[in-house]
Amino acid sequence: MPTFTSRFLQALPGDPLVEVAPRQVHGALWSPVQPTKVSAPTLLAHSPEVAALLGLSEAQVRDPGFVSLLAGNTAPPGVTPFAANYGGHQFGHWAGQLGDGRAIGLGELNGLELQLKGAGPTPYSRRGDGRAVLRSSVREFLCSEAMHHLGVPTTRALSLVQTGDQVVRDMFYDGHPAPEPGAIVCRVAESFLRFGNFELCTSRDDVPLLRRLAEFTLTHYFPRLGAPSKESFAQLLVEVSERTARLMAQWQEVGFVHGVMNTDNMSMLGLTIDYGPYGWVDDFDPSWTPNTTDAEQRRYRYGNQPRIGLWNVERLGVALLPLLEDDEALVENALLAYQKTFEREAARRNTAKLGLSPQEHSIELTWELFSFLSEQETDMTIFYRALCEVVKGPSPTVFPELLKEAFYQPAPEARLRAGLEWLQKWWLRTREEDAAPQVLSERMNAVNPKYVLRNYLAQEAIDAAHAGDASGISTLLEVLRRPFTEQPGREKFAQRRPEWARSKPGCSALSCSS
């Protein structure tokens, strides 16, 4: 059994109490807590790449003793399991103390933190049981790895373990709770620090604790910014702002919708964190959100994510003001850095998807395309991938059949004419680039994925796992490990959302229930 360490526990104050009863925890950034044992842990899937990052072999991951650790039945040697204490703004409102309600940290291996999600109650579970169900665990496991292979910064997932126990959940909060299979995901990241860690300290006027946390963050994750000072704290805020802006541009690029962009779900390292009711844009709809809780307000809709990222960064800036000597100009500077970074990154990525350099007239073409795509249900992933082929051909004189495959319904002639007009402008613009059409096609294929974790694909794997067949999880993971590469025989994983999935739970609408 490998030996774990924990810089977080060694450097920062913890809760002196060991009870798991829900309570307000003051003056501490973590609470000791033991995972609750499960009856029959079974390893359903694991990521070989993450195992390698941790220095673990295939045999070690599959060893019954290590599976017992991944299920929370065995304590990690050398460190105390813990739950982190943090707060956050939820749907735009301050929610006070939140904390790891069903995530328990195991410590570090090879400089990476391991965390069990769904391993039982903690002092921050409030009215919850600290457990997670199989459906949400499959989704988190797959999406963590899918995002990584798309090149999007993210927490990773080492393993998916079915517990053998039932967990009662009201999936849509509509008064119909039912038992579901339980599961645990082992999440992995350099750090799970969130904006909310800092917000909670400031909300309680605990500036000494805020300072210790900021100093820890600088020392271990941003050492190049120098020793702790007003200036380095200001630079930390700018760095986090820019990382967050880049992350938002990457989400928009691949059509990912987080669903719950609360400040307690925002990573200090600019990682995608906390995969709950996320979704992938099938038809290009800027107003779409997968989260049923947000169905009316649509605060966290696809098209609004960049603005919410900025709002969240401002909340972090307010939290850091005591360390910035209340210099609000430093917060404004970080917000400006966010806006400039996002505009630059979004322009670069949006034009690269079209095989173009980020010049002003190319950026205008992307906005024209967004307008076209949103007028009728058009599959974002399929349309962009088809352009990679269209770019190699002669200037289009008719709207290509290849692109029509992206439409969920037959397009009227007026729409086809508008699409052809855009295509001709785009095609002429590609001929001004410094590369041959074949090279442009290859570049475009490298940034326009063929395979993404469509909601219905995840749900099919979940349904099969509920029926006792977990092979679909491993198959889907294998496909998503090579999202930009054509995979003969796996064409079904790149198809449009089928009509039956339009309203099926888990395929179009999800909740925070897991």
C-alpha positions in Angstrom: 0.0 0.0 0.0 1.5 3.4 -1.0 2.1 6.0 1.7 0.1 9.1 1.6 1.1 12.7 2.7 -0.9 15.9 3.0 0.5 19.4 2.8 -2.9 20.8 3.4 -3.3 19.1 6.8 0.3 19.8 7.8 0.2 23.5 7.0 -3.3 24.6 7.9 -5.4 24.4 11.1 -8.0 21.7 11.5 -11.1 21.1 13.5 -10.3 19.6 16.9 -13.6 17.7 17.0 -13.9 14.3 15.3 -17.7 13.9 15.3 -19.5 14.0 12.0 -22.6 15.8 13.3 -23.5 18.8 11.1 -22.2 22.0 12.6 -20.6 25.3 12.0 -16.8 24.9 12.1 -14.8 28.1 12.9 -11.1 28.8 12.9 -10.3 25.6 10.8 -10.0 24.8 7.2 -10.7 21.1 7.5 -12.2 18.5 9.7 -11.0 14.9 10.4 -13.5 12.4 9.2 -13.4 8.6 8.4 -15.2 7.3 5.3 -18.2 5.1 6.1 -17.7 1.5 5.1 -19.7 -0.1 2.4 -20.9 -3.7 2.1 -19.6 -5.0 -1.2 -17.2 -2.7 -3.1 -16.6 -3.6 -6.8 -14.2 -1.8 -9.1 -16.2 -1.0 -12.2 -13.6 1.1 -14.1 -10.4 3.0 -13.7 -8.2 5.4 -15.7 -4.8 3.9 -16.6 -3.4 7.4 -17.3 -4.4 8.7 -13.8 -3.0 5.5 -12.2 0.3 6.2 -13.9 0.3 9.8 -12.7 0.0 8.5 -9.2 2.8 6.0 -9.7 0.4 3.0 -9.5 0.5 -0.1 -11.6 -2.6 -1.8 -13.1 -2.1 -4.6 -10.6 -2.0 -2.1 -7.7 -5.2 -0.4 -8.7 -7.0 -3.8 -9.0 -5.6 -5.2 -5.8 -8.4 -6.0 -3.4 -6.7 -4.0 -0.6 -6.4 -0.9 -2.7 -10.0 -1.3 -4.0 -11.0 -1.4 -0.3 -9.2 2.0 0.1 -11.0 3.4 -3.0 -14.3 2.4 -1.4 -13.5 4.0 1.9 -13.3 0.7 3.8 -9.6 1.0 4.5 -7.9 4.1 5.9 -4.9 5.4 3.9 -1.6 4.9 5.7 0.2 7.9 6.9 -2.5 10.6 6.9 -5.9 11.5 8.4 -8.9 11.5 6.0 -10.6 14.9 6.0 -13.3 17.1 4.7 -12.5 20.7 3.7 -14.3 23.7 5.1 -15.5 26.4 2.7 -18.5 28.6 1.8 -19.8 30.0 -1.5 -22.3 32.0 -3.5 -25.0 29.7 -4.9 -27.1 31.0 -7.8 -25.9 34.5 -7.0 -26.6 34.4 -3.3 -24.3 34.0 -0.3 -25.0 30.5 1.2 -22.6 30.7 4.2 -20.6 27.6 5.2 -20.9 24.7 2.8 -17.8 22.4 2.8 -17.2 18.9 1.6 -20.6 17.3 2.3 -19.8 14.0 0.6 -16.2 14.3 -0.4 -13.4 13.0 1.8 -9.7 13.7 1.1 -7.3 10.8 1.4 -4.1 12.9 1.1 -1.5 13.0 -1.7 0.4 10.6 -3.9 3.1 11.9 -6.2 2.0 15.5 -5.3 -1.6 14.9 -6.3 -4.6 14.9 -4.0 -7.0 12.0 -3.9 -10.6 12.5 -2.8 -13.4 10.0 -2.4 -16.8 11.4 -3.6 -19.7 9.6 -2.0 -17.8 8.0 0.9 -20.2 9.0 3.7 -21.2 11.9 5.9 -19.0 14.7 7.1 -19.6 17.7 9.4 -20.6 19.6 6.3 -23.2 17.1 5.0 -26.0 19.3 6.5 -29.1 17.1 6.0 -27.4 14.7 3.5 -26.0 11.2 3.9 -22.7 11.9 2.2 -23.3 9.2 -0.4 -23.5 9.3 -4.2 -25.5 7.2 -6.6 -24.2 5.2 -9.6 -25.7 7.5 -12.3 -23.9 10.7 -11.1 -20.7 8.8 -10.3 -20.5 7.3 -13.8 -21.1 10.8 -15.3 -18.3 12.3 -13.1 -15.9 9.5 -13.8 -16.4 9.7 -17.6 -16.5 13.5 -17.9 -13.4 14.1 -15.8 -11.4 12.0 -18.2 -13.2 13.2 -21.4 -12.4 16.8 -20.5 -8.8 16.0 -20.0 -8.4 14.3 -23.3 -10.1 17.3 -25.0 -7.3 19.4 -23.5 -9.6 21.2 -21.0 -8.1 21.7 -17.5 -10.0 19.5 -15.1 -9.9 17.3 -12.0 -9.2 13.7 -13.0 -10.9 10.5 -12.0 -8.8 7.4 -10.9 -11.6 5.0 -10.2 -15.3 4.2 -10.1 -16.4 1.8 -7.4 -19.9 0.4 -6.9 -20.6 0.0 -3.2 -23.2 -2.8 -3.1 -25.5 -0.5 -1.1 -28.6 1.3 -2.0 -28.9 5.1 -1.7 -32.3 6.9 -1.6 -32.6 9.9 -3.9 -35.4 12.1 -5.2 -33.9 12.6 -8.6 -35.9 15.7 -9.6 -37.0 16.9 -6.2 -40.6 16.2 -7.1 -41.6 14.1 -4.0 -40.7 10.7 -5.6 -37.6 9.3 -3.7 -36.4 5.9 -4.7 -33.4 3.6 -3.9 -30.6 3.6 -6.4 -27.2 1.8 -6.5 -24.5 3.6 -4.7 -21.0 4.4 -6.0 -17.8 6.3 -5.2 -15.5 8.1 -7.5 -11.9 8.7 -6.6 -11.1 12.3 -7.8 -7.6 13.4 -8.4 -6.2 17.0 -8.7 -3.1 19.0 -7.8 -5.5 20.9 -5.4 -9.2 21.1 -4.7 -9.0 24.7 -3.4 -12.0 26.7 -4.3 -13.0 30.4 -4.4 -15.3 29.5 -1.5 -12.4 28.6 0.8 -11.3 32.2 0.8 -14.9 33.6 0.9 -15.8 31.8 4.1 -12.7 33.2 5.9 -13.6 36.7 4.9 -17.3 36.4 5.6 -16.3 35.6 9.2 -13.8 38.4 9.5 -11.1 35.7 10.1 -8.3 37.6 8.4 -5.5 35.6 10.1 -6.9 32.4 8.7 -7.5 34.0 5.3 -3.8 35.1 5.3 -2.6 31.6 6.2 -4.7 30.1 3.4 -3.5 32.6 0.9 0.2 32.1 1.9 -0.3 28.3 1.6 -1.7 28.8 -1.9 1.1 31.0 -3.0 3.8 28.8 -1.6 2.6 25.5 -3.0 0.8 26.4 -6.2 2.1 29.8 -7.3 5.7 30.0 -6.0 6.8 32.1 -9.0 4.7 35.0 -7.7 7.1 35.5 -4.8 6.9 35.8 -1.1 3.5 36.6 0.5 2.8 40.4 0.3 0.1 42.7 -0.9 1.7 42.7 -4.4 1.9 38.9 -4.6 -1.7 38.5 -3.4 -2.8 40.9 -6.1 -0.9 39.0 -8.7 -2.4 35.8 -7.4 -5.9 37.2 -8.1 -4.8 38.2 -11.6 -3.4 34.7 -12.2 -6.6 33.0 -11.0 -8.6 35.5 -13.1 -6.7 34.7 -16.2 -6.9 30.9 -15.7 -10.6 31.1 -15.1 -11.1 33.2 -18.3 -9.1 30.7 -20.3 -11.2 27.9 -18.9 -14.4 29.6 -19.8 -13.2 30.0 -23.4 -12.3 26.3 -23.5 -15.8 25.3 -22.2 -17.4 27.4 -24.9 -15.1 26.0 -27.5 -16.2 22.3 -27.0 -19.8 23.0 -26.0 -19.6 22.1 -22.3 -22.1 23.5 -19.9 -21.2 23.1 -16.2 -24.6 23.7 -14.9 -23.7 24.8 -11.3 -21.1 27.6 -11.5 -21.4 28.5 -7.8 -18.3 30.0 -6.3 -17.8 26.9 -4.2 -17.4 25.0 -7.6 -14.7 27.3 -8.9 -11.1 26.1 -8.7 -8.2 28.3 -7.6 -6.1 26.5 -10.2 -8.5 27.1 -13.1 -9.7 23.5 -13.2 -13.1 22.2 -14.1 -14.4 20.9 -10.8 -17.5 19.3 -9.4 -19.3 17.5 -12.2 -23.0 17.6 -11.2 -25.8 18.4 -13.6 -23.4 19.3 -16.5 -24.3 18.8 -20.1 -23.0 19.0 -23.7 -24.6 21.3 -26.2 -26.2 19.1 -28.8 -28.1 21.7 -30.9 -26.3 25.0 -30.6 -28.5 26.9 -28.1 -26.8 29.7 -26.0 -29.8 29.7 -23.7 -29.6 26.0 -22.8 -28.8 24.7 -19.3 -28.9 21.0 -18.3 -29.8 21.9 -14.7 -33.5 21.6 -13.8 -32.9 23.7 -10.7 -31.8 26.6 -13.0 -34.6 26.0 -15.6 -36.4 29.3 -15.0 -33.5 31.7 -14.2 -31.0 30.0 -16.6 -28.2 31.8 -14.8 -25.7 29.1 -15.7 -26.8 28.7 -19.4 -24.2 28.0 -22.0 -24.0 31.5 -23.4 -23.8 33.1 -19.9 -20.8 31.1 -18.6 -18.2 33.7 -19.5 -20.1 36.4 -17.7 -20.6 34.2 -14.6 -16.9 33.4 -14.6 -16.2 37.1 -14.3 -18.8 37.6 -11.6 -17.2 34.7 -9.6 -13.8 36.2 -10.0 -15.1 39.5 -8.6 -16.4 37.5 -5.5 -12.9 36.1 -5.0 -11.5 39.6 -5.3 -13.8 40.9 -2.6 -12.8 37.9 -0.4 -9.1 38.9 -0.9 -9.6 42.6 -0.2 -8.3 42.3 3.5 -5.0 41.1 2.1 -5.0 43.8 -0.6 -5.3 46.5 2.1 -8.8 47.2 0.7 -7.4 48.5 -2.6 -10.4 47.9 -4.9 -8.4 49.1 -7.9 -6.4 45.8 -7.6 -9.7 43.9 -7.9 -10.7 46.0 -10.9 -7.3 45.2 -12.5 -7.9 41.5 -12.1 -11.4 41.8 -13.7 -9.9 43.7 -16.6 -7.3 40.9 -17.0 -10.1 38.4 -17.1 -12.0 40.3 -19.8 -8.9 40.8 -22.0 -7.8 37.1 -21.5 -11.2 35.8 -22.4 -11.6 37.9 -25.5 -8.2 37.0 -26.7 -8.6 33.3 -26.0 -12.1 33.0 -27.3 -11.1 34.8 -30.5 -8.2 32.5 -31.0 -10.1 29.3 -30.3 -13.3 30.2 -32.3 -11.3 31.2 -35.4 -9.0 28.1 -35.1 -12.1 25.9 -35.2 -12.7 27.5 -38.7 -9.1 27.1 -39.8 -8.5 30.8 -39.6 -6.1 33.2 -37.8 -7.8 35.5 -35.2 -8.1 38.6 -37.4 -11.1 40.9 -37.0 -12.9 39.8 -40.2 -12.4 36.2 -39.2 -13.9 36.9 -35.7 -16.9 38.5 -37.4 -17.4 35.3 -39.4 -17.6 33.3 -36.1 -20.3 35.6 -34.8 -22.2 35.2 -38.1 -21.9 31.4 -37.7 -23.2 31.5 -34.2 -26.2 33.3 -35.4 -26.8 30.8 -38.1 -26.4 27.8 -35.9 -28.8 29.1 -33.3 -31.7 29.8 -35.7 -32.5 26.1 -36.1 -31.5 23.0 -34.1 -28.0 22.3 -35.5 -25.6 19.9 -33.9 -22.6 22.0 -32.9 -20.0 19.1 -32.8 -21.1 17.5 -36.1 -21.3 20.9 -38.0 -17.8 22.0 -37.0 -16.3 18.5 -37.7 -17.9 18.5 -41.1 -16.3 21.9 -41.9 -13.0 20.1 -41.6 -13.9 18.1 -44.8 -15.6 21.0 -46.6 -12.5 23.1 -46.4 -10.6 20.7 -48.6 -13.1 21.0 -51.5 -13.8 23.6 -54.2 -15.8 26.6 -53.3 -19.3 25.4 -52.4 -22.0 26.2 -54.9 -24.7 24.3 -52.9 -25.0 23.7 -49.2 -23.1 20.4 -48.7 -25.0 17.3 -47.7 -22.2 16.7 -45.1 -23.3 19.8 -43.2 -27.0 19.0 -43.5 -26.3 15.9 -41.4 -25.9 18.4 -38.5 -29.6 19.5 -38.7 -32.1 17.9 -36.4 -34.9 18.8 -38.8 -34.8 19.4 -42.6 -33.8 23.0 -43.2 -36.0 25.3 -45.3 -34.5 26.8 -48.5 -34.1 30.2 -46.9 -31.9 28.7 -44.2 -29.8 26.8 -46.8 -29.3 29.9 -48.8 -28.1 31.8 -45.7 -25.8 29.0 -44.8 -24.4 28.9 -48.3 -23.7 32.6 -48.2 -21.7 32.2 -45.0 -19.9 29.1 -46.4 -18.7 31.0 -49.5 -17.4 33.9 -47.4 -15.7 31.4 -45.1 -14.2 29.3 -47.9 -12.7 32.4 -49.6 -11.3 33.5 -46.2 -9.6 30.1 -45.8 -7.7 30.7 -49.1 -6.1 33.7 -47.6 -4.4 31.6 -44.9 -0.7 30.6 -45.1 -1.5 26.9 -45.4 -2.8 24.5 -48.0 -6.4 23.3 -47.6 -5.3 19.8 -46.6 -3.2 21.3 -43.8 -6.0 23.6 -42.7 -8.2 20.5 -42.5 -5.7 18.7 -40.3 -5.5 21.8 -38.0 -9.2 22.0 -37.8 -9.6 18.3 -37.0 -7.1 18.8 -34.1 -9.4 21.3 -32.4 -12.9 20.1 -33.5 -13.7 16.9 -31.6 -15.4 14.0 -33.3 -16.5 12.5 -30.0 -17.8 14.3 -26.9 -19.6 12.9 -23.9 -23.1 13.4 -25.2 -25.7 13.1 -22.4 -27.5 10.3 -24.1 -24.3 8.2 -24.4 -23.6 8.6 -20.7 -27.2 7.6 -19.9 -27.0 4.5 -22.1 -23.9 3.4 -20.2 -25.6 4.2 -16.9 -28.7 2.2 -17.8 -26.6 -0.8 -18.8 -24.6 -0.5 -15.5 -27.9 -0.5 -13.6 -28.8 -3.7 -15.4 -25.5 -5.3 -14.3 -23.4 -4.6 -17.4 -20.6 -2.1 -16.8 -18.7 -2.7 -20.0 -20.3 0.3 -21.6 -18.5 2.6 -19.2 -15.1 1.2 -20.2 -16.0 1.3 -23.9 -17.1 4.9 -23.7 -14.0 5.9 -21.8 -11.9 4.3 -24.5 -13.6 6.3 -27.2 -13.3 9.6 -25.3 -9.6 9.1 -24.8 -9.1 9.9 -28.5 -11.8 12.6 -29.2 -10.1 14.1 -32.2 -9.3 10.8 -34.0 -11.5 9.0 -36.4 -12.3 5.6 -34.9 -13.6 3.1 -37.5 -16.4 1.0 -36.1 -17.4 3.6 -33.5 -19.4 5.9 -35.7 -22.4 5.5 -33.4 -20.6 7.5 -30.7 -20.5 10.5 -33.0 -24.1 10.6 -34.0 -26.7 13.3 -33.3 -28.8 13.0 -30.2 -31.6 10.5 -31.1 -35.2 11.8 -30.8 -36.0 9.4 -27.9 -33.3 11.3 -25.8 -34.9 14.7 -26.3 -36.9 14.5 -23.1 -35.5 11.4 -21.3 -34.3 12.1 -17.8 -30.5 12.1 -17.8 -30.3 13.0 -21.5 -31.8 16.5 -21.5 -32.4 17.5 -18.0 -30.6 16.7 -14.7 -30.7 17.9 -11.2 -28.1 18.3 -8.4 -29.5 15.1 -6.8 -26.7 12.5 -6.7 
